[in-house]
Amino acid sequence: MFSKPVILIIVLILLLTFYLVIRFGAGKKKDIEESKRLSTYLFGVRILIIILAVVGLILWFFL
């Protein structure tokens, strides 16, 4: 199995990859800036990623 630091790095890399895929799938930067709906969507995605990272970090500390 993996050690604790490796697990944390893997989780953070997966979350970063998840965000980048959604961000690039949303369109060009100009399109995002012009669309309030896309901006709100990406803000929600960022909040979700932060929540998942915090929960992962908490679980990592206690396991």
C-alpha positions in Angstrom: 0.0 0.0 0.0 0.9 3.6 -0.2 2.3 5.7 2.7 0.3 8.6 4.1 2.1 11.4 2.3 1.8 9.6 -1.0 -2.0 9.2 -0.5 -2.3 12.9 0.2 -0.4 13.8 -2.9 -2.5 11.4 -5.0 -5.8 12.9 -3.6 -4.6 16.5 -4.3 -3.5 15.6 -7.9 -6.9 13.9 -8.6 -8.7 17.0 -7.3 -6.5 19.3 -9.4 -7.1 17.1 -12.5 -10.8 17.1 -11.8 -10.8 20.9 -11.7 -8.7 21.3 -14.8 -10.9 19.0 -16.9 -14.0 20.9 -15.9 -12.3 24.3 -16.4 -11.0 23.4 -19.9 -14.4 21.8 -20.8 -16.2 25.0 -19.9 -14.6 26.9 -22.8 -12.2 29.8 -23.4 -11.4 32.4 -20.8 -13.2 35.1 -22.8 -16.4 33.0 -23.0 -16.3 32.4 -19.2 -15.8 36.0 -18.4 -18.8 37.0 -20.6 -21.1 34.4 -19.2 -22.5 34.9 -15.7 -23.8 31.3 -15.8 -20.4 29.8 -16.5 -18.7 32.0 -13.9 -21.2 30.9 -11.3 -20.7 27.3 -12.3 -17.0 27.4 -12.0 -17.2 29.2 -8.7 -19.3 26.3 -7.4 -16.8 23.8 -8.8 -14.0 25.6 -6.9 -16.0 25.5 -3.7 -16.7 21.8 -4.2 -13.0 21.1 -4.8 -12.0 23.0 -1.7 -14.6 21.1 0.4 -13.4 17.8 -1.0 -9.8 18.7 -0.3 -10.6 19.8 3.3 -12.5 16.5 4.0 -9.7 14.5 2.4 -7.1 16.3 4.6 -9.2 15.7 7.7 -9.5 12.0 6.9 -5.8 11.8 6.2 -4.9 13.3 9.6 -7.2 10.9 11.5 -6.6 7.6 9.6 
